[in-house]
Amino acid sequence: MKKSMELRQDRTALLDRAREIERRVETEKRELTRDERREFDSALSKAEILQHEIPDAEDEERAEHDRFEGRGSSGSGEGRPRVPRESQQVGAEFAITSKGEEIRLLKPSESLRSVVPNTLPDNARPEEFSIGRAIRGLVTCNWKNADLERRALSEGSGIGGGYLLQPILSAEILDLARNLSVVTRAGARTVAMDGPELVIARLTADATAEWKSENQALTGSDVTFGQFVLRARTLACLVTASLELIEDAANLDSIVRNSIAQALGLELDRAILRGEPGGARITGLRNWTGDPPTIQIIDLGENGAELITYDPFSEAVEKILTANGTPNAAIFAPRTYGVLDRFRTIDGQPLQPPASFAGLTRLVSNQIPINLTHGTADDASEAYVGDFSKLLVGMRTQLQIEVSREAGDAFKKGQVLTRAYLRADALPVQPTHFVLIDGIIPAGA
């Protein structure tokens, strides 16, 4: 993975290239050529993806610095064994399916695209494909300068028909949605699902060790296996655009990609954190029940309570450590972030948080409400603390899109509706490594 400085330089170069194309076309008072449009759309899309990869690169650099701080300071490192770059998969994680097959668990910094084969016509590069041109072709029936897009779309048989994007193309949009998701940034692992259901083996009872005397028989212990089941559930989003935008916008590709990715990423966050149980939905952490057991809860009182210290977060960390977990992140609403950020000492200085809180990655999400009912309070909120590497998100690697000029009142308004379907599921593989802090009410309530 490139370092953050290189990512920033690459992003700047991409944006400069897009501006150069735009200036040239404006100066010459003409429309973009096919090659210029493709290069312009590709540059903006790549720059958008890099923008969300930079924080992950910075996090990895900080973690690497922490791991190796103080090592090797007495020498230049000559004579140390070198590992070939192509064989480096340091920290790669895998799970075993119920069929005994090994499947890769993707960290936030690893892309779905890296595990999806390229099946595009003529082995075209994914960055050559433009979802904007595809939608323009579907709307206008004019596939000029969009032959790749026409051939890359296959008619779907899922909800409402529509068209299936090739997995390698879907993966790019899904990776952008993952980058926009706070749950992913908190450390959730992603697994690519090649079917509607994925069964992963798990231990339900560990082996135990025992001391023995000479010639004494071991009692022994049984290792009990169970399973996790990820079932792909359908999540849809709707993007509305004017006919004029569809026909004329030079940056239509980045507009559509970002709109779809943002809508899917936000709803995934909401569902994974607090989704209601039900056959068609992801069951969120807040409502997780069954086997494995529920997550742990810290209730701030019958009618809730305002935060005046970091104690609830310290207690949450303690609970996770007691369950043999390693808490790494906390997610809360912007209002909660503001309260914590304004903690002051008696003399008005910013209050330094304890190590338990300072060691957490703090993430903010508007998907966490501030109008929950908690006893007599109707303005309560919540926070989630956990080891988010123990949260598994399964994703089907084919998006389905539908385009209509007639649905609803689109025809009357001269609009185009694009509906995209994502299929995913999520579950905590160690529920006791998560804590819900419930009943956070605003100061002075």
C-alpha positions in Angstrom: 0.0 0.0 0.0 1.3 3.4 -0.9 2.1 5.8 1.9 -0.1 8.8 2.6 2.3 11.3 1.0 2.3 9.3 -2.3 -1.5 9.1 -2.2 -1.8 12.8 -1.8 0.6 13.4 -4.6 -1.3 11.0 -6.9 -4.6 12.7 -6.0 -3.2 16.1 -6.8 -1.9 14.9 -10.1 -5.2 13.4 -11.0 -7.1 16.6 -10.2 -4.6 18.7 -12.1 -5.0 16.4 -15.1 -8.8 16.8 -15.0 -8.5 20.6 -14.7 -6.1 20.7 -17.7 -8.6 18.8 -19.8 -11.5 21.1 -18.7 -9.4 24.2 -19.4 -8.4 23.0 -22.9 -12.0 22.2 -23.9 -13.2 25.6 -22.6 -10.5 27.4 -24.4 -11.2 25.6 -27.7 -14.9 26.0 -27.2 -15.8 22.5 -28.0 -17.1 19.3 -26.4 -15.0 16.6 -24.9 -13.8 13.9 -27.2 -14.4 10.2 -26.3 -10.9 9.8 -25.0 -11.0 13.1 -23.1 -14.3 12.3 -21.5 -13.0 8.9 -20.4 -9.8 10.3 -19.0 -11.7 13.1 -17.3 -14.2 10.8 -15.6 -11.5 8.3 -14.6 -9.3 11.0 -13.1 -12.1 12.4 -10.9 -13.2 8.9 -9.8 -9.7 7.8 -8.9 -9.1 11.1 -7.0 -12.3 10.6 -5.0 -11.2 7.1 -4.0 -7.7 8.3 -3.0 -9.3 11.0 -0.8 -10.8 8.3 1.3 -7.7 6.0 1.3 -5.4 8.7 2.7 -6.7 8.5 6.3 -6.3 4.7 6.3 -2.7 5.1 5.1 -2.0 7.7 7.8 -3.5 5.3 10.4 -1.2 2.5 9.1 1.8 4.7 9.2 1.1 5.6 12.8 0.6 2.0 13.8 3.8 1.0 12.0 5.7 3.7 13.8 4.3 2.5 17.2 5.2 -1.1 16.4 8.8 -0.4 15.4 9.6 2.6 17.6 13.0 2.2 19.2 14.0 -0.8 17.0 17.0 -0.8 14.7 18.3 2.6 15.9 21.9 1.3 16.3 22.4 0.3 12.7 21.4 0.9 9.1 19.5 -2.4 8.8 22.1 -3.9 6.5 22.2 -7.7 6.6 18.6 -8.1 7.6 16.6 -10.6 5.6 14.5 -9.0 2.9 11.1 -10.4 2.0 10.1 -10.2 -1.7 7.4 -7.5 -2.1 5.1 -9.8 -4.0 5.0 -12.3 -1.0 4.3 -9.7 1.6 0.8 -10.1 3.1 1.7 -9.1 6.6 -1.3 -9.4 8.8 -3.5 -11.0 6.1 -6.6 -12.5 7.8 -8.6 -15.6 6.7 -11.6 -17.5 7.8 -12.6 -21.1 7.1 -15.9 -21.9 5.5 -18.1 -24.8 6.5 -16.7 -26.6 3.4 -13.2 -26.2 4.8 -12.2 -23.6 2.2 -10.1 -20.6 3.1 -11.6 -17.2 2.5 -10.0 -13.8 2.8 -11.2 -11.2 5.4 -10.5 -7.7 4.1 -9.2 -5.0 6.4 -10.4 -1.4 5.8 -7.2 -0.6 3.8 -7.7 -3.7 1.5 -10.0 -3.5 -1.5 -12.7 -5.8 -2.7 -11.4 -5.1 -6.2 -8.2 -6.9 -5.2 -10.0 -10.2 -4.7 -12.4 -10.0 -7.7 -11.3 -11.4 -11.2 -11.5 -9.1 -14.2 -14.1 -10.4 -16.6 -14.6 -7.2 -18.7 -14.7 -7.6 -22.5 -11.3 -7.8 -24.1 -9.8 -7.7 -20.6 -10.4 -4.0 -20.5 -9.2 -2.1 -17.4 -11.9 -1.3 -14.8 -10.9 2.4 -14.8 -11.9 2.6 -18.5 -15.5 1.8 -17.6 -17.8 4.8 -16.8 -21.1 4.2 -15.0 -22.0 7.7 -16.1 -21.6 6.8 -19.8 -23.5 3.5 -19.1 -26.5 5.4 -17.7 -26.3 8.0 -20.5 -26.5 5.1 -23.0 -29.4 3.4 -21.3 -31.3 6.7 -21.2 -30.6 8.0 -24.7 -30.1 4.7 -26.4 -27.0 6.4 -27.9 -23.9 4.3 -27.2 -21.5 6.5 -29.1 -18.1 6.5 -27.3 -19.6 3.9 -24.9 -19.0 0.5 -26.6 -17.3 -0.9 -23.5 -20.2 0.1 -21.3 -22.7 -1.4 -23.6 -20.9 -4.7 -23.7 -20.0 -4.8 -20.0 -23.7 -4.6 -18.9 -25.6 -7.8 -18.7 -29.4 -8.0 -18.2 -30.2 -9.0 -14.6 -32.8 -11.4 -13.4 -33.2 -9.9 -9.9 -35.6 -7.4 -8.5 -37.2 -5.4 -11.2 -34.9 -6.8 -13.9 -32.3 -4.0 -14.6 -28.7 -4.6 -15.4 -25.9 -6.3 -13.5 -22.5 -4.6 -13.2 -19.6 -6.9 -13.6 -18.1 -7.8 -10.2 -14.9 -5.9 -10.9 -16.9 -2.7 -11.6 -19.3 -3.3 -8.7 -16.2 -3.7 -6.4 -15.0 -0.2 -7.2 -18.3 1.4 -6.1 -18.5 -0.9 -3.1 -15.0 0.0 -2.1 -16.0 3.7 -2.2 -19.0 2.9 -0.1 -16.8 1.1 2.4 -14.4 4.1 2.6 -17.4 6.3 3.4 -18.6 3.9 6.2 -17.5 4.7 9.7 -18.1 1.0 10.6 -15.5 0.0 8.1 -13.1 2.8 9.2 -13.5 1.5 12.7 -12.0 -1.8 11.6 -14.8 -4.1 10.4 -13.7 -6.9 8.1 -15.3 -7.4 4.7 -15.7 -10.7 3.0 -16.7 -11.1 -0.7 -19.7 -13.4 -1.0 -20.1 -15.4 -4.3 -23.6 -16.6 -3.4 -26.7 -15.7 -1.4 -25.3 -17.4 1.7 -21.9 -17.9 3.3 -21.3 -20.3 6.2 -18.2 -19.8 8.2 -16.9 -22.2 10.8 -16.3 -21.1 14.4 -15.2 -22.5 17.7 -18.0 -22.6 20.3 -15.8 -24.2 23.0 -12.0 -24.0 23.2 -9.6 -26.7 24.1 -8.2 -26.5 27.6 -4.7 -27.2 28.9 -3.8 -29.2 32.0 -0.8 -30.1 34.1 0.1 -33.8 34.4 2.4 -36.0 36.4 4.6 -38.8 35.0 2.5 -41.7 33.8 -0.8 -39.8 34.5 -3.4 -39.9 31.8 -4.7 -36.6 30.4 -8.3 -35.9 31.0 -8.6 -34.2 27.6 -11.1 -31.7 26.3 -13.4 -31.5 23.4 -13.2 -28.7 20.8 -16.7 -27.8 19.7 -17.4 -26.2 16.3 -20.4 -24.2 15.3 -21.0 -21.8 12.4 -21.7 -18.2 11.4 -24.2 -17.6 8.6 -24.1 -14.5 6.4 -27.2 -14.2 4.3 -27.2 -11.5 1.5 -30.0 -9.0 2.2 -31.0 -6.4 -0.4 -30.4 -2.7 0.1 -31.5 -0.2 -2.5 -30.8 3.4 -3.1 -32.3 5.9 -5.6 -30.4 8.6 -7.4 -32.4 11.4 -9.2 -30.9 13.5 -12.0 -32.2 15.8 -14.6 -32.1 14.8 -18.3 -29.9 17.8 -18.9 -27.3 16.6 -16.4 -27.4 13.0 -17.8 -26.9 14.3 -21.4 -24.4 17.1 -20.8 -22.4 16.7 -17.5 -18.7 16.0 -18.1 -18.3 14.6 -14.6 -21.4 12.4 -14.6 -19.4 9.3 -13.7 -18.1 10.7 -10.4 -21.5 12.2 -9.6 -23.3 8.9 -10.0 -20.6 6.9 -8.3 -20.4 9.2 -5.3 -24.2 9.4 -4.9 -24.7 5.7 -4.9 -21.7 5.0 -2.7 -22.7 7.7 -0.2 -26.3 6.5 0.1 -25.2 2.8 0.5 -22.4 3.6 2.9 -24.7 5.7 5.2 -27.5 3.1 5.3 -25.0 0.3 5.9 -23.7 2.2 8.9 -27.2 2.7 10.3 -28.2 -0.9 9.7 -25.0 -2.5 11.1 -25.1 -0.4 14.2 -28.9 -0.4 15.0 -30.8 -2.3 12.4 -34.1 -3.9 13.5 -34.2 -7.7 13.3 -36.2 -9.1 10.5 -35.8 -11.4 7.5 -35.2 -8.6 5.0 -32.9 -6.5 7.1 -29.5 -6.7 8.7 -29.8 -7.0 12.5 -27.6 -4.3 14.0 -25.3 -4.5 17.0 -27.9 -2.9 19.3 -30.5 -5.6 18.6 -28.2 -8.6 18.3 -29.5 -11.7 20.1 -29.1 -15.4 20.1 -26.0 -17.5 19.6 -23.5 -15.9 19.8 -24.9 -13.9 22.7 -25.9 -10.3 22.9 -23.5 -7.4 23.1 -22.8 -5.8 26.5 -24.7 -2.7 27.7 -24.0 0.2 29.9 -27.3 1.9 30.8 -26.9 5.4 32.1 -30.0 5.3 34.1 -33.8 4.9 33.9 -34.1 8.4 32.3 -30.6 8.6 30.9 -27.8 10.9 32.0 -25.5 13.5 30.5 -21.9 12.8 30.1 -19.7 14.7 32.7 -16.7 12.3 32.7 -15.1 9.7 30.5 -16.1 7.0 33.0 -18.7 5.3 30.8 -16.1 4.8 28.1 -13.6 3.6 30.6 -16.1 1.1 31.9 -16.9 -0.1 28.4 -13.2 -0.7 27.7 -13.0 -2.6 31.0 -15.9 -4.8 30.1 -14.4 -5.7 26.7 -11.0 -6.4 28.2 -12.7 -8.7 30.8 -14.2 -10.6 27.9 -10.7 -11.1 26.5 -11.3 -8.5 23.7 -9.1 -5.6 22.5 -11.3 -2.5 22.1 -10.0 -0.3 19.3 -12.8 2.2 18.4 -15.8 4.2 19.6 -18.6 5.5 17.4 -21.0 8.2 18.6 -23.2 11.1 17.4 -21.8 14.6 16.6 -23.5 15.9 19.7 -21.7 13.4 21.9 -18.4 14.3 20.2 -19.0 18.0 21.0 -19.7 17.3 24.7 -16.6 15.2 25.0 -14.5 17.7 23.2 -15.6 20.5 25.6 -14.6 18.7 28.8 -12.6 21.2 30.9 -10.6 21.1 34.1 -11.6 23.4 37.0 -9.3 26.1 35.7 -10.8 25.9 32.2 -8.1 23.9 30.4 -9.0 21.0 28.1 -9.4 17.8 30.1 -7.0 15.1 29.1 -8.8 11.8 28.5 -7.7 8.7 30.3 -5.6 6.1 28.5 -8.7 3.9 28.0 -10.4 6.6 25.9 -7.3 8.1 24.3 -6.4 4.7 22.9 -9.7 4.4 21.0 -10.2 5.6 17.4 -13.1 8.1 17.8 -15.5 8.2 14.9 -18.6 10.3 14.4 -21.8 9.3 12.6 -25.0 11.1 11.9 -26.6 7.7 11.7 -26.7 7.5 15.5 -29.9 9.4 16.6 -30.1 12.1 19.2 -33.9 11.8 19.6 -34.3 8.3 21.2 -36.7 7.6 24.0 -35.1 6.5 27.2 -37.5 6.6 30.2 -38.9 10.2 30.3 -36.2 11.5 28.0 -37.0 11.9 24.3 -33.6 13.3 23.3 -31.3 10.5 24.2 -28.4 9.1 22.2 -26.0 6.2 22.3 -22.4 5.2 21.7 -20.7 2.0 20.6 -17.3 0.8 21.9 -15.7 -2.4 20.6 -13.1 -4.4 18.8 -14.5 -3.7 15.4 -12.1 -6.3 13.8 -14.6 -8.8 15.3 -17.4 -7.4 13.1 -17.8 -9.2 9.8 -19.5 -7.6 6.8 -20.4 -9.9 3.8 -20.9 -8.3 0.4 -22.1 -9.7 -2.9 -19.8 -8.4 -5.6 -22.4 -7.6 -8.2 -24.4 -4.4 -8.0 -27.7 -4.2 -10.0 -28.9 -1.0 -11.5 -32.2 0.1 -13.0 -32.7 3.3 -15.0 -36.1 4.9 -15.7 -37.5 8.1 -17.2 -41.0 7.2 -16.3 -41.1 6.0 -12.7 -43.0 8.2 -10.3 -43.4 11.7 -11.9 -39.9 11.6 -13.5 -41.4 11.9 -17.0 -43.3 15.0 -16.1 -40.3 16.6 -14.5 -37.8 15.6 -17.1 -35.8 13.5 -14.7 -33.9 10.2 -14.7 -34.2 7.8 -11.8 -31.3 5.4 -11.2 -31.9 2.7 -8.6 -29.0 0.6 -7.4 -29.2 -2.7 -5.3 -26.5 -3.9 -2.9 -26.7 -7.3 -1.2 -24.9 -7.6 2.1 -25.1 -8.9 5.7 -23.2 -8.3 8.9 -22.7 -10.0 12.2 -20.4 -9.7 15.3 -18.2 -12.8 15.6 -17.5 -11.9 19.2 -20.6 -10.0 20.5 -19.2 -9.6 24.0 -16.3 -7.5 22.5 -18.8 -4.7 21.9 -20.5 -2.4 24.4 -23.5 -0.1 23.9 -23.5 3.0 26.1 -27.2 3.8 26.2 -29.2 6.8 27.4 -26.8 9.7 26.7 -28.8 12.9 27.1 -27.7 16.5 26.4 -26.3 18.8 29.0 -28.9 20.6 31.0 -31.7 18.3 29.9 
